[in-house]
Amino acid sequence: MKRSVYLILSALFLAALVLSACQPAATPTPAPQEGYPVEQQPQPTAPPKEAYPAPASSTLRVATDATFPPFEIVDETTKELTGFDVELMKAIAQKAGFQLEWSNLPFDSVLAGLAQCQFDLAIAAITITDERKQQMLFTDPYINAGQIVVIRKGDDSIKSKDDLAGKTVAAQLGTTGEIEARKIPNVNYKPYDTYDLAFLDLANGQVDAVIADYPTALGFIGQNPEKLTTVGEVFTDESYGIAICKNREDLVAPLNAALAELKNEGVIAELEMKWLAGE
């Protein structure tokens, strides 16, 4: 009996050894190296460049102040926006494939709204300044501009900016003309909401001079050449640029590319001849 039990136990032991030999060997887990996680998650990959929506497919909200002839005005017949800047912006949009949604606002509201990105961009004879660059982006310059003094014809007491002390000098709120007018010692500065009102008061003798961008000044003189004229030289070095919401950096490159193409094709020169050369 004992011999039978012994044989049975021996057979079971041998069977266990055979089964254990058939099991696959366990793969040892490597110890984590110092400074590295035990298991690293795969890093997300950026979508390919072509997966991003093209900026040119969007409708852009454009702000302007249509009281700056010859750059932006409202056509009295069609009631549509027109002028150098308006035609330039439309040419850029056509070149780059943008759609435009216009808003016509006072100039200070244009700058304030763009600083808060209520608009994608603004074009309104906007001078590029370091101060404005803190609140918005700019394209490359598209026209040179500078400040000039405008007076009534026949006023021999003012021959340049240096003769404005003690005089009443006007400019539009928020413009570089206002900045320059406030710099003049002992001047009686009178701000206006729009330049058309400032030049109207100049023609009517309510102010002695207006300081404005040279191209803008030419536009208003062209409307009233019998009464208004410039004196002295352009006394600042300034350029106009298209202002862009700071959150729309994607617009800078396509706008600059379109501007460069329009310049090379002579379109900007044609606009200058149409809107500025005759002033």
Buried (B, 14 or more C-beta within 10 A) or exposed (E): EEEEEEEEEEEEEEEEEEEEEEEEEEEEEEEEEEEEEEEEEEEEEEEEEEEEEEBBEBEBBBBBBBBBBBBBBBEEEEEEBBBBBBBBBBBBBEBBEBEBEBBBBBBBBBBBBBBEBBBBBBBBBBBBBEEBEEBBBBBBBBBEBBBBBBBBEEBEEBEEBEBBEEBBBBBBBBBBBBBBBEEBEEBBBBBBBBBBBBBBBBBEEEBBBBBBBBBBBBBBBBBBEEBBBBBBEBBBEBBBBBBBBBEBEBBBEBBBBBBEBBEEEEBBEEBBEEBBEEB
